[in-house]
Amino acid sequence: MIAMFGMTGYSLFYSNKDTDTNANKLTVASTYSFEQSSEQANKPKDLPDADPDLWDLVLVGPKNEISQEMDETELATLSDNSHQVDSRIAADYEAFSTAATEAGYPLAIISAYRSVAAQQEVFSTNVNALMSSEGLSEADAIAKTKETITEPGYSEHHTGLAVDIVDQEWYNTYPNQVLDASYGDQPGAQWIAENAPEYGFIIRYPKNEEDITGITYEPWHIRYVGRENAEYITKNNLTLEEYLKLLSSN
């Protein structure tokens, strides 16, 4: 089965902009917003006492380049024998996978850790394909590639903390692309979103948060942040960016 690479490594040719507003977005002191400065924001009393500079809260994305690549000795191979993650999260992922199987939603891993070199290969391949098939200049091909593929050095998969997953039924029967926003409406995806925090994972790129995360809705992309952090982020409908801002506020 061939899956095309997209924003976190696989190609997503869809438009699924949900216009519903997030009515339950956490409000701090009734005036907090993502744009507000940390000096103006007050920390909620139930905010976890977490260090935003620790390894499990590292911020990597379109505007945040990874500071240092992982040493491959720090990776662990998952039980599928083909994907790797940061060794510190392997046990939690395996427990989550076991729970999913027991719930009737066995997981299929599409992608996990990727080196910067591997991302560069994917990125360059797409640029060359666009230049060849559409006659684009290199500059235009690069710009168009960035719309669907994260630039090397800026993919969360470099951290070893991100895993792209779908349930096995979707993997066997998906109608168009295996990594498609419509997956979020499936029972398996809903189970993943509801239960991932118990094992330290969040849905990293939720709906309607592209302006904050820089990446469109990806119901398959889970990111490890630790259980307490994950439960707080999910309960309050936050993005990782917003959560880190809260932790850093005075």
Disulfide bonds with the S-S distance in Angstrom:
none
